[in-house]
């Protein structure tokens, strides 16, 4: 997983006291708060919504995670390839 995010780990900036106020959504996808010293990483995740009557809608969402969350996710091999990694929760 670390290799998948190699470029972001090298280039993304660490959250500081000065720039935390610029972050609109101050939570990671799993609900943890973004804190000073964190290095937010970005990924895509597919969310499926049951619309009833055997209809399912798939939405692709840009999410924020941090390196400490890598063990919660795995590469989504079925997703389309993009510059932003596409991941999914493990066991889903």
ABEGO torsion letter per residue (X at the ends): XAAAAAAAAAABBBBBAAAAAABABABBAAGBBBBBGBBBBBBBBBBBBBAEGGBBBBBBBBBBBBAAAAAABBBBAABBBBABBBBBBBGX
